[in-house]
Amino acid sequence: MASAIRRALKFLPVAGALMLLGALLFNVSAISKTRHPHARAKIPAADAKLFHKGKRIFRYDTFGDQDFWGGKLGLHKAIEGAKNGGVGPGVSPNTALAVGLKVDANALPKSLVAAIKKGKVDLDDPSTTLALLKLNAVVGVKGYFKRNGSMRSVGITCAFCHSTVNDSFAPGIGKRLDGWPNQDLNVGKIVSLAPNLKPFTDPIGVDRATLEKVLLSWGPGFYDAEVNIDGKGFRPDGKSAATRIPAAYGHLGEDLHTWTGGFGDVTYWNAYVANLQMHGNGNFNDERFNDPVKYPAAVRSGFYRVRHNPDQVTPKLGALHYYQLSLKAPKPPRSSYNHAAAARGKKLFNGKATCSGCHMPPLYTDAGYNAHRPAEICTDSFQADRGPTGAVGSTYVTPQLKGLWARSKRGFYHDGRYPTLPAVVDHYNSCFGLNLSSRQKSDLVQYLKSL
């Protein structure tokens, strides 16, 4: 083709040659555009529709779990109280706040806000709690009501454990902080109020008194996501087997998000929690739980293969995951740490203290497979062993460190065994033989607080 073009140009006047060349270039460009129709397409912006759908699911979707919490356990009756058609004393707003439930101030009408400020709302009356539930103002809890106003069921959402509020109106009442762990939430205490606990006691193989002992051992900010599959309520040392409620923020780019490596990534964990912990009406597969020795309770419940029609979980996992990955870790208040000491601590973090060998900036967790065997971090394997170990064995996930200040209320490590950051630094100073001075350890703590 090139030789033909040269011959044509040789016998044409200059103007004609230019016209022919222009036509040829135009045709080549047209052919190029025809073959690659999306070559100049704009890169799409973040999917706002998917983001808002995920946000709505995270905050308000129960996945149909009201069939369990209300329909089977009768938890809504304990919330109502005998005076409102339920059982017992009921749950007043003050009682709800005492067990760590939070109230979304943005869901409150101005008239109600004004009445609360004037002291005209009885916060010791369960009827007020029912009014708040009708407003969808109790974070992570959704009430279902009959036409006559009485409560017929109650369900929970992801925000129940993984959102809190900024206390801008009053302690426990404020604007939502999605992804922040509710470090005040006493899940065990709340569940223990249910009139019927047989859906828990029968699979685990214990009586109500034993289950209540387990539930009440958790305390604020802790939850045991394995007890209903392995039946282990306590560690070998006699302490509760519950773990800290983790943050759902700051995980973009990270492989594993949970405390242990055996279960899988967060897409798996969302399905696991929605079906087996929230008890939503979805579909779920994990043949690893079909093990009567390791997971007797899961076998009794059939948790290795769960089916519902319609499936109210699986179609929502994509949007939920998208929203979760959008949740950025909160920056610490500038006045909350010593800036000069933090600058020195940063050098230690990336140098002598060897922290960045696993907590690699800017992710502050391992790049790639972010889990380690217990012996590598000088700790026991109890919690790691509870997960499906498989070929990799029992492992603990390297937690990302951004926003550490916002999830430090209940200690550190999966079970809060180290009450303070200095205690964590002391552990690794001993484990790795770092020989850090008191000043260096203090500087390192300030840097961790600055992330």
Buried (B, 14 or more C-beta within 10 A) or exposed (E): EEEEEEEBBEEBEEEEBEEBBEEEEEEEEEEEEEEEEEEEEEEEEEEEEBBEBBBBBBBBBBBBBBBBBBBBBBBBBBBBBEEBBBBBEBBBBBBBBBBBBBBBBEBBEEEBBEEBEEEEBEBEBBBBBBBBBEBBBBBBBBBBBEEEEEBBBBBBBBBBBBBBBEBEBBEBBBEBBBBBBBBBBBBBBBBBBBEBBEBBBEBBEBEEEEBBBBBBBBBBBBBBBBBBBBBBBBBEEEEBBBBBBBBBBBBEEBBBBBBBBBBBBBBBBBBBBBBBBBBBBBBBEBEBBBBEEBBBBBBBBEBBEBEBEEBBBBEBBBBBBBBBBBBEBBEBEEEEBBEEBBEBBBBBBBEEBBBBEBBBBEBBBBEEEBBBBBEEBEBBBBBBBBBBBEEEBBBBBBBBBBBBBBBBEBBBBBBBBBEEBBBBBBBBBEEBEBEBEEEBBBBBBBBBBBB
